[in-house]
Amino acid sequence: MWSKTRKAMEERMAPSLKGRVFYDFEYCRPHYWTEPPANPKCHCTFCSYNRFFRIIVDKKEKIMIANSDVYYKSERYPTEEEKRRKGLFEIADVAYAMHLYLNVYSIDECLSWENPLTYLFAVMDRRVGKRTVQRLYKDMENKPQWIQRFIRLRAEAEGIAENVSIKKTSGTDNTDISA
């Protein structure tokens, strides 16, 4: 299923981002519960919970969007507000947002900010033109930092934002895209 979804997502990606942005999903599940984990780095009890979704920029910057460790290894689940602010969701949130983005919502509905993940996918969508990207870029200070990264990336790719560079932040798997 993921290969078809990834293909559909990448077909909708803006031409200016193709070859620079990739969707990466990993779901570690052994064939039988008695087998050792398929991923040697996996340290969860049943291994089926070791899942993540991230966006890779320029084949080196990995921006985590969903990580099962946030849910299954923490004392409490993040609230909806915490998820929106931090930009770290559960795999089910990502799958649902992809379904809405690919099958239900129009591009305008995706850009309404009702669902931050559909908003993220819409920012990178080929159906979003330069004027809309320019408007999003001008209004991005109202959005969380994690979504501003992608707005800046798209604006830079379209030639709207000047001198936007990607740099790695120390100590995290996330990256900052800053002007």
Backbone as ProteinMPNN parsed JSONL, in Angstrom:
{"seq_chain_A": "MWSKTRKAMEERMAPSLKGRVFYDFEYCRPHYWTEPPANPKCHCTFCSYNRFFRIIVDKKEKIMIANSDVYYKSERYPTEEEKRRKGLFEIADVAYAMHLYLNVYSIDECLSWENPLTYLFAVMDRRVGKRTVQRLYKDMENKPQWIQRFIRLRAEAEGIAENVSIKKTSGTDNTDISA", "coords_chain_A": {"N_chain_A": [[0.806, -1.193, 0.0], [1.934, 1.269, 0.777], [3.771, 1.938, -1.264], [2.16, 2.618, -3.467], [0.79, 4.793, -2.414], [2.919, 6.54, -1.852], [3.792, 6.985, -4.473], [1.546, 8.325, -5.554], [1.581, 10.601, -3.915], [4.054, 11.727, -4.608], [3.602, 12.23, -7.305], [1.947, 14.403, -7.164], [3.595, 16.354, -6.257], [5.219, 19.528, -6.409], [6.93, 20.566, -9.368], [9.282, 22.001, -8.922], [10.231, 20.955, -6.567], [10.662, 18.291, -6.978], [12.919, 15.61, -6.895], [14.311, 16.809, -4.907], [12.823, 16.58, -2.567], [11.632, 13.928, -0.614], [9.41, 11.358, 0.447], [9.464, 9.321, 3.27], [8.799, 6.291, 4.765], [8.703, 3.992, 7.369], [8.05, 0.819, 8.591], [8.422, -1.461, 10.869], [8.031, -4.801, 11.077], [8.008, -8.075, 12.182], [7.762, -11.344, 10.57], [6.681, -13.359, 12.098], [5.627, -13.383, 15.487], [7.534, -14.507, 17.103], [9.958, -14.144, 15.95], [13.117, -12.392, 15.767], [13.486, -8.762, 15.842], [12.999, -7.14, 12.673], [14.456, -4.956, 12.098], [17.596, -4.253, 13.252], [18.108, -2.139, 14.989], [15.81, -1.813, 16.329], [14.011, -1.652, 19.332], [11.676, -2.163, 20.586], [8.935, -3.874, 22.211], [7.193, -5.663, 20.685], [7.917, -5.01, 18.158], [6.219, -4.245, 16.079], [5.474, -1.701, 16.529], [7.421, 0.061, 15.838], [7.513, 2.566, 13.994], [7.733, 5.139, 11.544], [7.345, 8.321, 9.889], [8.858, 10.416, 7.693], [10.192, 13.343, 6.11], [12.464, 13.762, 3.595], [14.889, 16.02, 2.703], [16.784, 17.182, 0.059], [18.239, 14.795, 0.001], [19.592, 14.424, 2.393], [18.81, 15.868, 4.682], [16.728, 15.058, 7.236], [13.501, 15.241, 8.202], [11.513, 14.651, 10.782], [8.181, 13.646, 10.934], [6.278, 11.913, 11.919], [6.464, 9.631, 14.592], [6.477, 6.633, 16.17], [7.546, 6.196, 18.681], [7.015, 8.434, 20.2], [4.47, 8.06, 21.067], [4.116, 5.354, 22.012], [6.113, 4.944, 23.836], [6.083, 6.9, 25.689], [4.898, 8.562, 28.657], [2.422, 9.742, 28.465], [0.008, 10.575, 25.943], [0.565, 13.063, 23.44], [-1.283, 16.135, 23.333], [-3.77, 17.408, 21.007], [-3.159, 20.071, 20.473], [-0.448, 20.193, 21.22], [0.625, 18.473, 19.299], [0.108, 19.938, 16.95], [1.648, 22.227, 17.433], [4.299, 21.251, 17.8], [4.647, 19.59, 15.618], [4.881, 16.83, 15.417], [3.546, 13.8, 14.863], [1.318, 10.934, 15.132], [1.482, 7.817, 13.388], [-1.037, 7.019, 12.432], [-2.337, 9.49, 12.251], [-0.936, 10.644, 10.117], [-1.5, 8.84, 8.03], [-4.281, 9.163, 7.826], [-4.405, 11.889, 7.141], [-3.104, 11.811, 4.658], [-4.956, 10.294, 3.222], [-7.166, 12.082, 3.248], [-6.02, 14.236, 1.857], [-5.332, 13.08, -0.65], [-7.761, 11.96, -1.569], [-10.163, 13.199, -0.664], [-10.263, 16.028, 0.14], [-10.265, 19.27, -1.484], [-7.675, 21.285, -2.982], [-7.834, 23.839, -1.889], [-9.257, 23.342, 0.478], [-7.361, 21.827, 1.817], [-5.47, 23.778, 2.319], [-6.661, 25.237, 4.302], [-5.936, 25.023, 6.952], [-7.243, 23.421, 8.763], [-6.429, 20.822, 9.156], [-3.214, 20.235, 9.994], [-1.391, 18.521, 8.716], [-2.482, 17.95, 6.17], [-2.297, 20.494, 5.225], [0.492, 20.783, 5.134], [1.114, 18.888, 3.097], [-0.226, 20.124, 0.989], [1.207, 22.504, 0.684], [3.422, 21.628, -0.678], [2.36, 20.842, -3.056], [1.791, 20.517, -6.577], [-0.368, 21.851, -7.664], [-0.606, 24.191, -6.323], [-0.009, 27.435, -6.954], [2.481, 29.99, -7.83], [1.655, 32.536, -6.876], [-0.001, 31.848, -4.746], [1.867, 30.501, -3.136], [3.512, 32.657, -2.593], [1.755, 34.213, -1.06], [1.368, 32.477, 1.129], [3.969, 32.446, 2.084], [4.314, 35.103, 2.92], [2.47, 35.178, 4.998], [3.376, 33.366, 6.877], [4.355, 33.652, 9.481], [2.385, 33.236, 11.324], [2.183, 30.555, 11.588], [3.335, 27.396, 13.001], [6.848, 26.721, 13.727], [7.752, 24.335, 12.521], [6.18, 24.01, 10.228], [6.768, 26.306, 8.885], [9.305, 25.787, 7.901], [8.816, 24.212, 5.622], [7.259, 25.894, 4.059], [9.117, 27.922, 3.561], [11.011, 26.395, 2.184], [9.569, 25.665, -0.148], [9.004, 28.232, -1.162], [11.593, 29.14, -1.667], [12.367, 27.279, -3.594], [10.683, 28.012, -5.656], [11.723, 30.444, -6.277], [10.882, 32.629, -4.863], [11.556, 33.3, -2.239], [14.541, 34.649, -1.183], [17.958, 33.726, -0.622], [17.587, 31.506, 1.134], [18.522, 28.999, 3.237], [19.362, 25.623, 4.102], [20.01, 24.196, 7.184], [21.522, 22.024, 9.533], [20.324, 21.26, 12.758], [21.883, 20.933, 15.879], [21.908, 17.937, 17.756], [19.336, 16.937, 17.194], [17.037, 15.113, 15.088], [15.63, 16.596, 13.411], [15.556, 19.384, 11.099], [16.474, 22.777, 10.441], [15.213, 25.226, 8.337], [16.288, 28.131, 7.339], [16.196, 31.677, 6.856]], "CA_chain_A": [[0.0, 0.0, 0.0], [2.735, 2.491, 0.887], [4.405, 2.299, -2.532], [1.163, 3.316, -4.286], [0.531, 6.088, -1.782], [4.098, 7.387, -2.092], [3.766, 7.374, -5.884], [0.505, 9.352, -5.703], [2.052, 11.823, -3.248], [5.144, 12.304, -5.395], [3.046, 12.747, -8.555], [1.345, 15.707, -6.876], [4.616, 17.289, -5.786], [5.587, 20.612, -7.323], [8.129, 20.249, -10.154], [10.457, 22.64, -8.327], [10.679, 20.162, -5.415], [10.964, 16.909, -7.38], [14.346, 15.327, -6.825], [14.829, 17.413, -3.672], [12.004, 16.182, -1.426], [11.18, 12.546, -0.678], [8.651, 10.866, 1.592], [10.054, 8.089, 3.771], [7.955, 5.623, 5.752], [9.238, 2.705, 7.787], [7.178, 0.075, 9.484], [9.178, -2.664, 11.186], [7.146, -5.858, 11.585], [8.499, -9.414, 11.859], [6.769, -12.241, 9.98], [6.042, -14.05, 13.212], [5.934, -12.681, 16.744], [8.668, -15.144, 17.762], [11.186, -13.764, 15.262], [13.742, -11.152, 16.25], [13.08, -7.604, 15.05], [13.526, -7.03, 11.317], [15.412, -3.86, 12.157], [18.424, -4.507, 14.421], [18.062, -0.991, 15.896], [14.514, -1.815, 16.974], [14.103, -2.043, 20.727], [10.333, -2.235, 21.156], [8.541, -5.196, 22.663], [6.693, -6.511, 19.616], [8.501, -4.532, 16.919], [5.246, -3.69, 15.151], [5.248, -0.303, 16.869], [8.537, 0.873, 15.395], [7.085, 3.153, 12.729], [7.93, 6.578, 11.423], [7.173, 8.977, 8.601], [9.678, 11.617, 7.651], [10.398, 13.96, 4.806], [13.895, 13.925, 3.367], [15.155, 17.165, 1.835], [18.107, 17.15, -0.573], [18.816, 13.479, 0.265], [20.393, 14.365, 3.614], [18.101, 16.449, 5.819], [15.586, 14.212, 7.572], [12.583, 15.974, 9.066], [10.566, 13.684, 11.329], [6.795, 14.105, 11.023], [5.583, 10.966, 12.806], [7.349, 8.66, 15.202], [5.678, 5.871, 17.133], [8.132, 6.296, 20.015], [6.365, 9.539, 20.906], [3.224, 7.559, 21.64], [4.166, 4.07, 22.693], [7.163, 4.9, 24.85], [5.96, 8.053, 26.573], [3.942, 8.353, 29.743], [1.104, 10.225, 28.046], [-0.083, 10.985, 24.549], [0.5, 14.518, 23.247], [-2.599, 16.677, 22.999], [-3.861, 17.906, 19.627], [-2.437, 21.35, 20.411], [0.982, 19.887, 21.238], [0.977, 17.922, 17.991], [0.116, 21.044, 15.981], [2.754, 23.141, 17.737], [5.589, 20.589, 17.633], [4.748, 18.974, 14.3], [5.209, 15.415, 15.507], [2.253, 13.142, 14.891], [1.297, 9.482, 15.125], [1.352, 7.278, 12.034], [-2.459, 7.045, 12.055], [-2.625, 10.865, 11.845], [-0.35, 10.843, 8.794], [-2.273, 8.04, 7.068], [-5.576, 9.815, 7.658], [-4.18, 13.132, 6.4], [-2.823, 11.45, 3.26], [-6.235, 9.913, 2.625], [-7.923, 13.314, 3.012], [-5.313, 15.006, 0.831], [-5.385, 12.416, -1.953], [-9.066, 11.464, -1.992], [-11.35, 13.88, -0.164], [-10.204, 17.49, 0.148], [-9.716, 20.049, -2.595], [-6.435, 21.944, -2.561], [-8.219, 24.958, -1.013], [-9.593, 22.78, 1.792], [-6.101, 21.438, 2.445], [-4.783, 24.991, 2.755], [-7.477, 25.964, 5.285], [-5.302, 24.823, 8.257], [-8.039, 22.553, 9.638], [-5.551, 19.684, 9.446], [-1.872, 20.722, 9.652], [-0.695, 17.615, 7.805], [-2.958, 18.187, 4.805], [-1.711, 21.79, 4.885], [1.871, 20.499, 4.754], [1.128, 18.252, 1.778], [-0.682, 21.117, 0.009], [2.299, 23.461, 0.453], [4.344, 21.035, -1.646], [1.547, 20.362, -4.172], [1.987, 21.204, -7.867], [-1.548, 22.665, -7.968], [-0.467, 25.468, -5.633], [0.786, 28.302, -7.818], [3.453, 30.909, -7.234], [0.98, 33.588, -6.105], [-0.436, 31.26, -3.474], [3.079, 30.274, -2.353], [3.937, 33.97, -2.126], [0.844, 34.584, 0.026], [1.704, 31.619, 2.271], [5.274, 32.893, 2.578], [4.108, 36.366, 3.633], [1.647, 34.952, 6.187], [3.822, 32.175, 7.602], [4.703, 33.887, 10.886], [1.277, 32.737, 12.138], [2.256, 29.094, 11.613], [4.434, 26.858, 13.82], [8.165, 26.671, 13.089], [7.944, 23.142, 11.693], [5.526, 24.202, 8.93], [7.498, 27.395, 8.226], [10.414, 25.169, 7.156], [8.355, 23.746, 4.318], [6.841, 27.071, 3.294], [10.368, 28.539, 3.096], [11.597, 25.518, 1.171], [8.798, 25.819, -1.394], [9.216, 29.589, -1.663], [12.951, 29.189, -2.213], [12.372, 26.475, -4.818], [9.958, 28.776, -6.676], [12.415, 31.7, -6.502], [10.169, 33.71, -4.162], [12.378, 33.668, -1.082], [15.96, 34.722, -1.533], [18.933, 33.373, 0.402], [17.079, 30.547, 2.109], [19.442, 27.866, 3.3], [18.999, 24.534, 5.001], [21.115, 23.848, 8.061], [21.225, 20.987, 10.514], [20.396, 21.678, 14.149], [22.604, 19.927, 16.635], [21.223, 17.171, 18.769], [18.027, 16.454, 16.817], [16.914, 14.546, 13.747], [14.95, 17.61, 12.614], [16.424, 20.404, 10.535], [15.901, 24.102, 10.304], [15.379, 25.915, 7.069], [16.205, 29.516, 7.812], [16.6, 32.724, 5.918]], "C_chain_A": [[0.853, 1.264, 0.0], [3.349, 2.882, -0.447], [3.428, 3.032, -3.449], [0.857, 4.701, -3.716], [1.697, 7.042, -2.033], [4.112, 7.87, -3.536], [2.731, 8.479, -6.128], [0.939, 10.668, -5.076], [3.137, 12.509, -4.086], [4.66, 12.822, -6.744], [2.43, 14.129, -8.362], [2.358, 16.749, -6.419], [4.959, 18.321, -6.854], [6.859, 20.242, -8.079], [9.402, 20.843, -9.559], [11.016, 21.859, -7.144], [11.046, 18.73, -5.781], [12.473, 16.713, -7.447], [14.996, 15.913, -5.589], [14.115, 16.905, -2.437], [11.484, 14.766, -1.651], [10.414, 12.206, 0.594], [9.234, 9.514, 1.996], [9.186, 7.542, 4.895], [8.599, 4.298, 6.096], [8.305, 2.078, 8.801], [7.869, -1.261, 9.715], [8.24, -3.705, 11.778], [7.738, -7.224, 11.207], [7.378, -10.273, 11.271], [5.991, -12.988, 11.062], [6.458, -13.347, 14.494], [7.137, -13.29, 17.459], [9.995, -14.78, 17.113], [11.809, -12.543, 15.92], [13.301, -9.985, 15.371], [13.735, -7.59, 13.674], [14.594, -5.946, 11.25], [16.276, -4.064, 13.401], [18.433, -3.343, 15.423], [16.767, -0.951, 16.694], [14.648, -2.335, 18.402], [12.723, -2.135, 21.39], [9.95, -3.682, 21.433], [8.119, -6.106, 21.519], [7.167, -6.079, 18.236], [7.477, -3.912, 15.966], [4.973, -2.213, 15.434], [6.375, 0.609, 16.419], [8.217, 1.434, 14.01], [7.424, 4.635, 12.725], [7.623, 7.03, 10.01], [8.012, 10.24, 8.667], [9.779, 12.112, 6.223], [11.886, 14.228, 4.679], [14.082, 15.036, 2.338], [16.605, 17.084, 1.362], [18.912, 15.909, -0.201], [19.664, 13.411, 1.527], [19.669, 14.908, 4.841], [16.826, 15.674, 6.079], [14.715, 14.933, 8.6], [11.482, 15.017, 9.506], [9.191, 14.321, 11.46], [5.997, 13.2, 11.955], [6.58, 9.94, 13.309], [6.571, 7.938, 16.285], [6.247, 5.931, 18.54], [7.469, 7.393, 20.841], [5.129, 9.031, 21.641], [3.412, 6.338, 22.521], [5.211, 3.999, 23.794], [7.125, 6.113, 25.771], [4.888, 7.77, 27.619], [2.538, 8.806, 29.379], [1.162, 10.613, 26.58], [-0.075, 12.505, 24.473], [-0.927, 14.944, 22.91], [-2.591, 17.133, 21.542], [-3.082, 19.212, 19.48], [-0.922, 21.124, 20.413], [1.442, 19.332, 19.9], [1.064, 19.029, 16.941], [1.321, 21.951, 16.193], [4.11, 22.512, 17.421], [5.762, 19.946, 16.272], [5.177, 17.529, 14.332], [3.936, 14.646, 15.802], [2.421, 11.627, 14.984], [1.065, 9.026, 13.686], [-0.102, 7.316, 11.561], [-2.874, 8.443, 11.61], [-2.135, 11.128, 10.426], [-1.154, 10.09, 7.735], [-3.625, 8.681, 6.789], [-5.438, 11.113, 6.846], [-3.873, 12.854, 4.929], [-4.106, 11.051, 2.541], [-7.065, 11.155, 2.301], [-7.324, 14.11, 1.856], [-5.484, 14.386, -0.56], [-6.797, 12.159, -2.463], [-10.268, 12.329, -1.642], [-11.3, 15.388, -0.376], [-9.761, 18.068, -1.192], [-8.437, 20.716, -2.081], [-6.734, 23.127, -1.642], [-8.59, 24.477, 0.381], [-8.332, 22.353, 2.538], [-5.365, 22.655, 3.009], [-5.56, 25.786, 3.811], [-6.934, 25.852, 6.706], [-6.17, 24.047, 9.234], [-7.198, 21.359, 10.082], [-4.143, 20.105, 9.038], [-1.105, 19.807, 8.699], [-1.18, 17.778, 6.364], [-2.43, 19.538, 4.316], [-0.267, 21.585, 4.402], [1.944, 19.888, 3.359], [0.719, 19.242, 0.688], [0.407, 22.136, -0.305], [3.243, 22.934, -0.621], [3.641, 20.553, -2.923], [1.779, 21.193, -5.435], [0.813, 22.101, -8.229], [-1.532, 24.014, -7.259], [0.497, 26.317, -6.45], [1.683, 29.257, -7.062], [2.785, 32.015, -6.419], [0.501, 33.071, -4.757], [0.765, 31.001, -2.575], [3.578, 31.606, -1.789], [3.057, 34.445, -0.962], [1.148, 33.771, 1.29], [3.014, 32.068, 2.915], [5.134, 34.186, 3.389], [3.359, 36.178, 4.952], [2.161, 33.833, 7.088], [4.177, 32.416, 9.057], [3.594, 33.443, 11.836], [1.299, 31.218, 12.295], [3.403, 28.636, 12.521], [5.735, 26.759, 13.022], [8.305, 25.478, 12.136], [7.288, 23.297, 10.328], [6.204, 25.341, 8.159], [8.679, 26.862, 7.423], [9.994, 24.821, 5.738], [7.848, 24.89, 3.45], [8.08, 27.762, 2.736], [11.008, 27.709, 1.997], [10.886, 25.673, -0.163], [9.01, 27.196, -2.002], [10.604, 29.731, -2.283], [13.025, 28.425, -3.536], [11.677, 27.194, -5.97], [10.626, 30.111, -6.984], [11.739, 32.886, -5.834], [10.98, 34.209, -2.979], [13.832, 33.622, -1.512], [16.812, 34.324, -0.335], [18.362, 32.484, 1.502], [18.02, 29.349, 2.083], [18.939, 26.839, 4.296], [20.214, 24.245, 5.862], [20.645, 22.882, 9.125], [21.311, 21.575, 11.915], [21.06, 20.574, 14.936], [21.698, 19.241, 17.63], [19.835, 16.67, 18.401], [18.084, 15.848, 15.435], [16.215, 15.538, 12.825], [15.952, 18.614, 12.087], [15.706, 21.726, 10.545], [16.175, 24.605, 8.91], [15.221, 27.371, 7.421], [16.718, 30.478, 6.76], [17.854, 33.394, 6.399]], "O_chain_A": [[0.535, 2.226, -0.699], [3.44, 4.075, -0.738], [3.822, 3.972, -4.14], [0.686, 5.663, -4.465], [1.494, 8.205, -2.382], [4.409, 9.035, -3.798], [3.011, 9.452, -6.826], [0.695, 11.735, -5.64], [3.128, 13.729, -4.245], [5.246, 13.762, -7.282], [2.397, 14.932, -9.294], [2.002, 17.91, -6.216], [4.985, 18.018, -8.047], [7.774, 19.663, -7.495], [10.478, 20.257, -9.679], [12.163, 22.077, -6.754], [11.671, 18.028, -4.986], [13.202, 17.545, -7.987], [16.124, 15.55, -5.254], [14.721, 16.803, -1.37], [10.968, 14.438, -2.72], [10.73, 12.7, 1.676], [9.47, 8.659, 1.141], [8.88, 8.247, 5.857], [9.0, 3.554, 5.201], [7.84, 2.727, 9.738], [7.888, -2.106, 8.82], [7.709, -3.508, 12.871], [7.946, -7.494, 10.025], [6.197, -9.974, 11.447], [4.787, -13.212, 10.936], [7.546, -12.775, 14.56], [7.708, -12.649, 18.341], [11.053, -15.076, 17.669], [11.113, -11.751, 16.555], [12.795, -10.2, 14.269], [14.893, -7.983, 13.528], [15.52, -6.019, 10.442], [15.744, -4.051, 14.511], [18.74, -3.553, 16.596], [16.63, -0.157, 17.625], [15.319, -3.337, 18.647], [12.622, -2.18, 22.616], [10.589, -4.606, 20.929], [8.639, -7.215, 21.395], [6.842, -6.73, 17.243], [7.86, -3.113, 15.111], [4.302, -1.55, 14.643], [6.288, 1.824, 16.603], [8.597, 0.86, 12.99], [7.405, 5.297, 13.762], [7.636, 6.241, 9.066], [7.882, 11.035, 9.597], [9.49, 11.392, 5.267], [12.494, 14.846, 5.554], [13.51, 14.996, 1.249], [17.527, 16.936, 2.163], [20.137, 15.972, -0.101], [20.39, 12.436, 1.72], [19.912, 14.428, 5.949], [15.937, 15.637, 5.229], [15.146, 15.197, 9.722], [10.629, 14.623, 8.711], [9.052, 15.405, 12.026], [5.137, 13.674, 12.697], [7.424, 9.445, 12.562], [6.062, 8.566, 17.214], [5.509, 5.736, 19.506], [7.379, 7.277, 22.063], [4.791, 9.526, 22.717], [2.922, 6.296, 23.65], [5.188, 3.074, 24.606], [8.052, 6.323, 26.553], [4.08, 6.853, 27.472], [1.563, 8.301, 29.935], [2.223, 10.936, 26.047], [-0.641, 13.172, 25.34], [-1.678, 14.199, 22.28], [-1.533, 17.232, 20.92], [-2.419, 19.427, 18.466], [-0.197, 21.797, 19.681], [2.521, 19.676, 19.418], [1.993, 19.05, 16.134], [1.943, 22.393, 15.227], [4.975, 23.166, 16.839], [6.888, 19.77, 15.808], [5.777, 17.042, 13.374], [3.322, 14.816, 16.856], [3.537, 11.111, 14.922], [0.516, 9.767, 12.872], [-0.361, 7.619, 10.396], [-3.679, 8.579, 10.688], [-2.83, 11.758, 9.628], [-1.452, 10.633, 6.672], [-4.064, 8.735, 5.64], [-6.258, 11.395, 5.972], [-4.333, 13.585, 4.052], [-4.32, 11.424, 1.387], [-7.606, 11.269, 1.201], [-8.046, 14.597, 0.985], [-5.75, 15.095, -1.53], [-7.014, 12.141, -3.675], [-11.313, 12.195, -2.28], [-12.193, 15.96, -1.001], [-8.995, 17.452, -1.933], [-8.161, 20.704, -0.881], [-5.972, 23.393, -0.713], [-8.268, 25.139, 1.367], [-8.249, 22.503, 3.757], [-4.716, 22.567, 4.051], [-5.155, 26.891, 4.172], [-7.437, 26.538, 7.596], [-5.864, 24.015, 10.426], [-7.252, 20.943, 11.24], [-3.891, 20.314, 7.852], [-0.253, 20.281, 7.948], [-0.372, 17.747, 5.436], [-2.148, 19.704, 3.129], [0.14, 22.148, 3.385], [2.746, 20.321, 2.532], [1.259, 19.202, -0.417], [0.518, 22.586, -1.446], [3.803, 23.715, -1.391], [4.27, 19.924, -3.775], [1.942, 22.412, -5.369], [0.975, 23.026, -9.025], [-2.35, 24.884, -7.558], [1.666, 25.967, -6.617], [1.656, 29.331, -5.833], [3.303, 32.396, -5.369], [0.588, 33.77, -3.748], [0.696, 31.253, -1.372], [4.016, 31.673, -0.64], [3.561, 35.012, 0.008], [1.181, 34.32, 2.391], [3.147, 32.069, 4.139], [5.772, 34.336, 4.431], [3.58, 36.921, 5.908], [1.44, 33.395, 7.983], [4.292, 31.452, 9.813], [3.837, 33.289, 13.032], [0.51, 30.662, 13.059], [4.334, 29.399, 12.778], [5.717, 26.718, 11.791], [8.907, 25.601, 11.07], [7.802, 22.756, 9.348], [6.213, 25.341, 6.928], [9.02, 27.418, 6.379], [10.713, 25.094, 4.777], [7.996, 24.853, 2.229], [8.1, 28.147, 1.567], [11.489, 28.247, 1.0], [11.536, 25.798, -1.201], [9.177, 27.322, -3.215], [10.758, 30.379, -3.319], [13.67, 28.875, -4.483], [12.041, 27.006, -7.131], [10.158, 30.844, -7.855], [11.997, 34.032, -6.202], [11.074, 35.415, -2.75], [14.281, 32.659, -2.132], [16.438, 34.555, 0.815], [18.638, 32.703, 2.682], [18.275, 28.765, 1.03], [18.184, 27.157, 5.214], [21.319, 24.069, 5.349], [19.494, 22.93, 9.56], [22.252, 22.303, 12.23], [20.817, 19.395, 14.679], [20.842, 19.863, 18.26], [19.195, 16.024, 19.231], [19.05, 16.04, 14.697], [16.202, 15.357, 11.607], [17.079, 18.686, 12.578], [14.48, 21.787, 10.645], [17.268, 24.417, 8.376], [14.123, 27.807, 7.768], [17.543, 30.143, 5.909], [18.356, 34.307, 5.744]]}, "name": "protein", "num_of_chains": 1, "seq": "MWSKTRKAMEERMAPSLKGRVFYDFEYCRPHYWTEPPANPKCHCTFCSYNRFFRIIVDKKEKIMIANSDVYYKSERYPTEEEKRRKGLFEIADVAYAMHLYLNVYSIDECLSWENPLTYLFAVMDRRVGKRTVQRLYKDMENKPQWIQRFIRLRAEAEGIAENVSIKKTSGTDNTDISA"}
